[in-house]
Amino acid sequence: MGVSTRLRALEREDLPFVHQLFNDAQIMSYWFHEPFEALVELRDIYDRHIHDERERRFVLDVEGAQAGLVELREIAPVHRNAEFQIIVAPEYQGRGLASIATGKALDYAFAVLNLHKVYLIVDVVNEKAIHVYRKLGFQDEGILRDEYFAAGRYRNALRMGILQGEHLGE
């Protein structure tokens, strides 16, 4: 029997977990962000964005434990697209959870939000993530040269995307 895995809405009570993820230098290097975020700042951001229709944030829940964070950001109702982001907590990596969570997020994006396209931007050196995304149907859209400065250097990024019909098999 499989492990119970679900995406649930991010709650204010989850912010200490998110704070821990956002202060991990290795994780943040893949998100192209500085690994520094005060918990009070996260609470302020949460309070400001709780009713923002342009984003959906989920906790990856595995058997009742917080295992990751999944986001659909910059949801554009006219263009019907959004950016996808995911973090799987280090202690849960290597278990196939990124594939499961990404699939669930795409189901939500396409079947609930009726988006046409979901795209993501990934560091070109993050081969494991790129493999997962390609396996799930994301296609390469282009290299963004020196797109981000992280871990002391400029980094190239790969933009990938998947269309609603591709995910739903239409």
Accessible surface in RSA format (square Angstrom, percent):
REM  Atomic radii and reference values for relative SASA: ProtOr
REM  Chains: A
REM  Algorithm: Lee & Richards
REM  Probe-radius: 1.40
REM  Slices: 20
REM RES _ NUM      All-atoms   Total-Side   Main-Chain    Non-polar    All polar
REM                ABS   REL    ABS   REL    ABS   REL    ABS   REL    ABS   REL
RES MET A   1   244.92 126.8 153.46 101.6  91.47 217.8 132.68 112.8 112.25 148.7
RES GLY A   2    67.13  82.8   0.00   N/A  67.13  82.8  39.95 109.6  27.17  60.9
RES VAL A   3    94.80  62.4  71.30  64.5  23.50  56.6  73.00  63.4  21.80  59.1
RES SER A   4    69.80  59.0  59.09  78.9  10.71  24.7  37.95  80.8  31.85  44.6
RES THR A   5    18.23  13.0   4.51   4.6  13.73  32.7   3.70   5.0  14.53  22.0
RES ARG A   6   122.65  51.5 122.18  62.3   0.47   1.1  48.45  66.2  74.19  45.0
RES LEU A   7    33.53  18.7   9.66   6.9  23.87  60.0   9.66   6.8  23.87  64.2
RES ARG A   8    52.54  22.1  46.85  23.9   5.68  13.5  28.22  38.6  24.32  14.7
RES ALA A   9    59.55  54.8  51.58  79.6   7.97  18.1  51.64  72.7   7.91  21.0
RES LEU A  10    17.54   9.8   9.41   6.7   8.13  20.4   9.41   6.6   8.13  21.9
RES GLU A  11    82.34  47.3  82.34  62.3   0.00   0.0  21.84  42.2  60.50  49.4
RES ARG A  12    96.39  40.5  92.24  47.0   4.15   9.9  41.20  56.3  55.19  33.5
RES GLU A  13   139.76  80.2 116.66  88.3  23.10  55.0  74.96 145.0  64.79  52.9
RES ASP A  14     5.04   3.5   5.04   5.0   0.00   0.0   0.00   0.0   5.04   5.0
RES LEU A  15     4.18   2.3   4.18   3.0   0.00   0.0   4.18   2.9   0.00   0.0
RES PRO A  16    65.92  48.0  59.12  53.9   6.80  24.7  60.49  49.9   5.43  33.8
RES PHE A  17    20.00  10.0  14.08   8.7   5.91  15.4  17.62  10.7   2.38   6.8
RES VAL A  18     4.28   2.8   4.28   3.9   0.00   0.0   4.28   3.7   0.00   0.0
RES HIS A  19    54.11  29.6  54.11  37.6   0.00   0.0  34.71  35.8  19.40  22.6
RES GLN A  20   118.09  66.0 107.73  78.7  10.36  24.7  38.56  82.1  79.54  60.3
RES LEU A  21     4.78   2.7   4.14   3.0   0.63   1.6   4.78   3.4   0.00   0.0
RES PHE A  22    25.03  12.5  24.53  15.2   0.49   1.3  24.53  14.9   0.49   1.4
RES ASN A  23    55.57  38.3  32.19  31.1  23.38  56.3  21.95  52.8  33.62  32.5
RES ASP A  24    44.53  31.2  36.77  36.6   7.76  18.4  14.20  33.4  30.34  30.3
RES ALA A  25    63.23  58.1  54.22  83.7   9.01  20.5  54.46  76.7   8.77  23.2
RES GLN A  26   113.37  63.4 107.60  78.6   5.77  13.7  52.82 112.4  60.55  45.9
RES ILE A  27    13.64   7.8  10.36   7.7   3.28   7.9  13.29   9.6   0.35   1.0
RES MET A  28     4.89   2.5   4.89   3.2   0.00   0.0   0.01   0.0   4.88   6.5
RES SER A  29    17.63  14.9  14.94  19.9   2.70   6.2  12.71  27.1   4.92   6.9
RES TYR A  30    73.29  34.2  66.24  37.7   7.05  18.3  35.16  26.4  38.12  47.0
RES TRP A  31    29.69  11.9  22.68  11.0   7.01  16.5  22.56  12.0   7.13  11.6
RES PHE A  32    21.68  10.8   7.50   4.6  14.18  36.9   7.64   4.6  14.04  40.2
RES HIS A  33   101.04  55.2  91.70  63.7   9.35  23.9  59.05  60.9  41.99  48.9
RES GLU A  34   134.63  77.3 113.54  85.9  21.08  50.2  46.25  89.5  88.37  72.2
RES PRO A  35    56.11  40.9  42.81  39.0  13.29  48.3  42.81  35.3  13.29  82.6
RES PHE A  36   137.45  68.8 123.45  76.5  14.00  36.4 123.45  74.8  14.00  40.1
RES GLU A  37    31.38  18.0  29.93  22.6   1.45   3.5   1.60   3.1  29.77  24.3
RES ALA A  38    36.08  33.2  30.27  46.7   5.81  13.2  36.08  50.8   0.00   0.0
RES LEU A  39    45.79  25.5  42.77  30.6   3.03   7.6  42.77  30.0   3.03   8.1
RES VAL A  40    98.49  64.8  96.23  87.1   2.25   5.4  96.23  83.6   2.25   6.1
RES GLU A  41    74.76  42.9  72.51  54.9   2.25   5.4  26.42  51.1  48.34  39.5
RES LEU A  42    10.54   5.9   9.45   6.8   1.09   2.7   9.45   6.6   1.09   2.9
RES ARG A  43    81.20  34.1  81.20  41.4   0.00   0.0  13.22  18.1  67.98  41.2
RES ASP A  44    70.96  49.7  68.63  68.3   2.32   5.5  12.54  29.5  58.41  58.3
RES ILE A  45    49.60  28.2  49.60  37.0   0.00   0.0  49.60  35.7   0.00   0.0
RES TYR A  46    30.12  14.1  24.43  13.9   5.69  14.8  22.31  16.8   7.82   9.6
RES ASP A  47    72.67  50.9  55.61  55.4  17.06  40.3  28.08  66.1  44.59  44.5
RES ARG A  48   165.68  69.6 130.28  66.4  35.40  84.3  73.95 101.1  91.73  55.6
RES HIS A  49    58.42  31.9  52.93  36.8   5.49  14.0  38.66  39.8  19.76  23.0
RES ILE A  50    87.89  50.0  62.43  46.5  25.46  61.4  66.83  48.1  21.07  57.2
RES HIS A  51   156.88  85.7 137.94  95.9  18.94  48.4  99.51 102.6  57.37  66.8
RES ASP A  52    28.60  20.0  13.09  13.0  15.51  36.7  15.12  35.6  13.48  13.4
RES GLU A  53   126.26  72.5 116.56  88.2   9.70  23.1  59.82 115.7  66.44  54.2
RES ARG A  54   135.74  57.0 135.66  69.2   0.07   0.2  47.71  65.2  88.03  53.4
RES GLU A  55    25.06  14.4  18.21  13.8   6.85  16.3   2.68   5.2  22.38  18.3
RES ARG A  56    58.23  24.4  54.76  27.9   3.47   8.3  25.35  34.6  32.88  19.9
RES ARG A  57    65.88  27.7  54.42  27.7  11.47  27.3  20.22  27.6  45.67  27.7
RES PHE A  58    19.91  10.0  19.91  12.3   0.00   0.0  19.91  12.1   0.00   0.0
RES VAL A  59     0.01   0.0   0.01   0.0   0.00   0.0   0.01   0.0   0.00   0.0
RES LEU A  60     0.04   0.0   0.04   0.0   0.00   0.0   0.04   0.0   0.00   0.0
RES ASP A  61    10.63   7.4  10.56  10.5   0.07   0.2   0.00   0.0  10.63  10.6
RES VAL A  62     9.28   6.1   7.96   7.2   1.32   3.2   7.96   6.9   1.32   3.6
RES GLU A  63   114.97  66.0  82.16  62.2  32.81  78.1  44.92  86.9  70.05  57.2
RES GLY A  64    65.71  81.0   0.00   N/A  65.71  81.0  30.03  82.4  35.68  79.9
RES ALA A  65    38.13  35.1  32.38  50.0   5.75  13.1  38.06  53.6   0.07   0.2
RES GLN A  66    59.19  33.1  49.33  36.0   9.87  23.5  10.57  22.5  48.62  36.9
RES ALA A  67     0.00   0.0   0.00   0.0   0.00   0.0   0.00   0.0   0.00   0.0
RES GLY A  68     0.00   0.0   0.00   N/A   0.00   0.0   0.00   0.0   0.00   0.0
RES LEU A  69     1.03   0.6   1.03   0.7   0.00   0.0   1.03   0.7   0.00   0.0
RES VAL A  70     0.12   0.1   0.12   0.1   0.00   0.0   0.12   0.1   0.00   0.0
RES GLU A  71     6.54   3.8   6.54   4.9   0.00   0.0   0.00   0.0   6.54   5.3
RES LEU A  72     0.03   0.0   0.00   0.0   0.03   0.1   0.00   0.0   0.03   0.1
RES ARG A  73    62.16  26.1  62.16  31.7   0.00   0.0   2.62   3.6  59.54  36.1
RES GLU A  74    92.74  53.2  83.50  63.2   9.24  22.0  26.16  50.6  66.59  54.4
RES ILE A  75    15.61   8.9  12.54   9.3   3.06   7.4  12.54   9.0   3.06   8.3
RES ALA A  76    23.83  21.9  21.32  32.9   2.51   5.7  23.83  33.6   0.00   0.0
RES PRO A  77   107.75  78.5  89.10  81.2  18.64  67.8  95.09  78.5  12.66  78.7
RES VAL A  78   132.52  87.2 105.80  95.8  26.72  64.4 112.03  97.3  20.49  55.6
RES HIS A  79   129.90  71.0 111.23  77.3  18.67  47.8  70.04  72.2  59.86  69.7
RES ARG A  80    84.99  35.7  84.99  43.3   0.00   0.0  35.05  47.9  49.94  30.3
RES ASN A  81    34.90  24.1  34.90  33.7   0.00   0.0   0.24   0.6  34.66  33.5
RES ALA A  82     0.00   0.0   0.00   0.0   0.00   0.0   0.00   0.0   0.00   0.0
RES GLU A  83    19.03  10.9  19.03  14.4   0.00   0.0   0.00   0.0  19.03  15.5
RES PHE A  84     3.26   1.6   0.25   0.2   3.01   7.8   0.25   0.2   3.01   8.6
RES GLN A  85    30.68  17.2  26.43  19.3   4.25  10.1  10.52  22.4  20.17  15.3
RES ILE A  86    22.41  12.8   9.94   7.4  12.46  30.0   9.94   7.2  12.46  33.8
RES ILE A  87     7.61   4.3   3.03   2.3   4.57  11.0   7.61   5.5   0.00   0.0
RES VAL A  88    14.64   9.6   9.47   8.6   5.16  12.4   9.47   8.2   5.16  14.0
RES ALA A  89     1.31   1.2   1.31   2.0   0.00   0.0   1.31   1.9   0.00   0.0
RES PRO A  90    66.51  48.5  51.74  47.2  14.76  53.7  52.30  43.2  14.21  88.3
RES GLU A  91   104.15  59.8  82.91  62.7  21.24  50.6  61.25 118.5  42.90  35.0
RES TYR A  92    34.89  16.3  34.64  19.7   0.25   0.6  12.25   9.2  22.63  27.9
RES GLN A  93    98.96  55.3  77.77  56.8  21.19  50.5  26.63  56.7  72.33  54.9
RES GLY A  94    87.28 107.6   0.00   N/A  87.28 107.6  41.83 114.8  45.45 101.8
RES ARG A  95   145.30  61.0 113.09  57.6  32.21  76.7  48.42  66.2  96.88  58.7
RES GLY A  96    44.22  54.5   0.00   N/A  44.22  54.5  35.22  96.7   8.99  20.1
RES LEU A  97     9.58   5.3   7.92   5.7   1.66   4.2   7.92   5.6   1.66   4.5
RES ALA A  98    31.02  28.5  29.13  45.0   1.89   4.3  29.13  41.0   1.89   5.0
RES SER A  99    19.04  16.1  16.16  21.6   2.88   6.6  14.40  30.7   4.64   6.5
RES ILE A 100    74.87  42.6  66.41  49.5   8.46  20.4  73.61  53.0   1.26   3.4
RES ALA A 101     0.00   0.0   0.00   0.0   0.00   0.0   0.00   0.0   0.00   0.0
RES THR A 102     0.08   0.1   0.08   0.1   0.00   0.0   0.00   0.0   0.08   0.1
RES GLY A 103    14.84  18.3   0.00   N/A  14.84  18.3  14.81  40.7   0.03   0.1
RES LYS A 104    76.67  37.4  71.23  43.7   5.44  13.0  27.31  24.6  49.36  52.6
RES ALA A 105     0.00   0.0   0.00   0.0   0.00   0.0   0.00   0.0   0.00   0.0
RES LEU A 106     0.13   0.1   0.13   0.1   0.00   0.0   0.13   0.1   0.00   0.0
RES ASP A 107    72.36  50.7  71.30  71.0   1.06   2.5  24.64  58.0  47.72  47.6
RES TYR A 108    60.69  28.3  57.54  32.7   3.15   8.2  41.06  30.9  19.63  24.2
RES ALA A 109     0.00   0.0   0.00   0.0   0.00   0.0   0.00   0.0   0.00   0.0
RES PHE A 110     2.62   1.3   0.00   0.0   2.62   6.8   0.00   0.0   2.62   7.5
RES ALA A 111    75.13  69.1  40.01  61.7  35.13  79.9  46.12  64.9  29.02  76.9
RES VAL A 112    97.59  64.2  69.44  62.9  28.15  67.8  73.28  63.7  24.31  65.9
RES LEU A 113    40.16  22.4  18.05  12.9  22.10  55.6  21.68  15.2  18.48  49.7
RES ASN A 114    80.75  55.7  80.42  77.7   0.33   0.8  24.58  59.1  56.17  54.3
RES LEU A 115     4.46   2.5   4.46   3.2   0.00   0.0   4.46   3.1   0.00   0.0
RES HIS A 116    83.86  45.8  83.86  58.3   0.00   0.0  55.71  57.4  28.15  32.8
RES LYS A 117    45.68  22.3  45.68  28.0   0.00   0.0  13.18  11.9  32.50  34.6
RES VAL A 118     0.00   0.0   0.00   0.0   0.00   0.0   0.00   0.0   0.00   0.0
RES TYR A 119    28.92  13.5  28.92  16.5   0.00   0.0   7.25   5.4  21.67  26.7
RES LEU A 120     3.13   1.7   3.13   2.2   0.00   0.0   3.13   2.2   0.00   0.0
RES ILE A 121    42.61  24.2  22.27  16.6  20.33  49.0  22.27  16.0  20.33  55.2
RES VAL A 122     8.62   5.7   7.67   6.9   0.95   2.3   8.62   7.5   0.00   0.0
RES ASP A 123     1.21   0.8   1.21   1.2   0.00   0.0   0.03   0.1   1.18   1.2
RES VAL A 124    49.67  32.7  37.17  33.7  12.50  30.1  37.17  32.3  12.50  33.9
RES VAL A 125    77.93  51.3  60.66  54.9  17.27  41.6  63.61  55.3  14.32  38.8
RES ASN A 126    26.20  18.1  24.69  23.9   1.50   3.6   1.50   3.6  24.69  23.9
RES GLU A 127   132.36  76.0 125.32  94.8   7.03  16.7  41.03  79.4  91.33  74.6
RES LYS A 128   176.44  86.1 170.12 104.4   6.32  15.0 117.62 105.9  58.81  62.6
RES ALA A 129    19.79  18.2  13.38  20.7   6.41  14.6  19.50  27.5   0.29   0.8
RES ILE A 130    13.89   7.9  13.89  10.3   0.00   0.0  13.89  10.0   0.00   0.0
RES HIS A 131   118.06  64.5 113.38  78.8   4.68  12.0  76.47  78.8  41.60  48.4
RES VAL A 132    25.98  17.1  25.98  23.5   0.00   0.0  25.98  22.6   0.00   0.0
RES TYR A 133    18.28   8.5  18.28  10.4   0.00   0.0   2.86   2.1  15.43  19.0
RES ARG A 134   125.06  52.5 109.80  56.0  15.26  36.3  43.76  59.8  81.30  49.3
RES LYS A 135   131.55  64.2  94.04  57.7  37.51  89.3  69.24  62.3  62.31  66.4
RES LEU A 136    47.04  26.2  32.37  23.2  14.67  36.9  36.65  25.7  10.39  28.0
RES GLY A 137    30.41  37.5   0.00   N/A  30.41  37.5  27.62  75.8   2.79   6.2
RES PHE A 138     5.17   2.6   0.00   0.0   5.17  13.4   0.00   0.0   5.17  14.8
RES GLN A 139   103.47  57.9  99.68  72.8   3.79   9.0  34.95  74.4  68.53  52.0
RES ASP A 140    72.07  50.5  45.27  45.1  26.81  63.4  24.17  56.9  47.90  47.8
RES GLU A 141    77.96  44.8  36.47  27.6  41.49  98.8  32.39  62.6  45.58  37.2
RES GLY A 142    31.41  38.7   0.00   N/A  31.41  38.7  30.75  84.4   0.66   1.5
RES ILE A 143    95.08  54.1  70.11  52.2  24.97  60.2  70.11  50.5  24.97  67.7
RES LEU A 144    50.63  28.2  47.46  34.0   3.17   8.0  50.63  35.6   0.00   0.0
RES ARG A 145   199.08  83.6 178.89  91.2  20.20  48.1  55.59  76.0 143.49  87.0
RES ASP A 146    90.38  63.3  77.43  77.1  12.95  30.6  17.66  41.6  72.72  72.5
RES GLU A 147    78.88  45.3  55.69  42.1  23.19  55.2   3.13   6.1  75.76  61.9
RES TYR A 148    62.57  29.2  59.17  33.7   3.40   8.9  41.83  31.4  20.74  25.6
RES PHE A 149   121.01  60.5  97.15  60.2  23.86  62.1  97.15  58.9  23.86  68.3
RES ALA A 150     8.19   7.5   1.32   2.0   6.87  15.6   8.19  11.5   0.00   0.0
RES ALA A 151    82.92  76.2  30.71  47.4  52.20 118.7  50.95  71.8  31.97  84.7
RES GLY A 152    62.79  77.4   0.00   N/A  62.79  77.4  29.51  81.0  33.28  74.5
RES ARG A 153   120.33  50.5 117.02  59.7   3.31   7.9  59.27  81.0  61.06  37.0
RES TYR A 154   132.62  61.9 118.63  67.5  13.99  36.4  73.82  55.5  58.80  72.5
RES ARG A 155    18.11   7.6  16.91   8.6   1.20   2.9   2.03   2.8  16.09   9.7
RES ASN A 156    56.59  39.0  51.54  49.8   5.05  12.2   2.16   5.2  54.42  52.6
RES ALA A 157     0.00   0.0   0.00   0.0   0.00   0.0   0.00   0.0   0.00   0.0
RES LEU A 158     8.99   5.0   8.99   6.4   0.00   0.0   8.99   6.3   0.00   0.0
RES ARG A 159    68.21  28.6  68.21  34.8   0.00   0.0  17.74  24.2  50.47  30.6
RES MET A 160     0.00   0.0   0.00   0.0   0.00   0.0   0.00   0.0   0.00   0.0
RES GLY A 161     4.76   5.9   0.00   N/A   4.76   5.9   1.60   4.4   3.16   7.1
RES ILE A 162     1.12   0.6   0.73   0.5   0.39   0.9   1.12   0.8   0.00   0.0
RES LEU A 163    64.69  36.0  64.69  46.3   0.00   0.0  64.69  45.4   0.00   0.0
RES GLN A 164    27.81  15.5  27.81  20.3   0.00   0.0   2.41   5.1  25.39  19.3
RES GLY A 165    22.70  28.0   0.00   N/A  22.70  28.0  16.89  46.3   5.82  13.0
RES GLU A 166    81.75  46.9  50.98  38.6  30.77  73.3  40.18  77.7  41.56  33.9
RES HIS A 167    47.49  26.0  23.56  16.4  23.93  61.2  20.26  20.9  27.23  31.7
RES LEU A 168    74.86  41.7  44.18  31.6  30.68  77.1  49.15  34.5  25.71  69.2
RES GLY A 169    69.40  85.6   0.00   N/A  69.40  85.6  35.15  96.5  34.26  76.7
RES GLU A 170   158.55  91.0  91.66  69.3  66.89 159.3  72.63 140.5  85.92  70.2
END  Absolute sums over single chains surface
CHAIN  1 A     9434.1       7455.9       1978.2       5008.9       4425.2
END  Absolute sums over all chains
TOTAL          9434.1       7455.9       1978.2       5008.9       4425.2
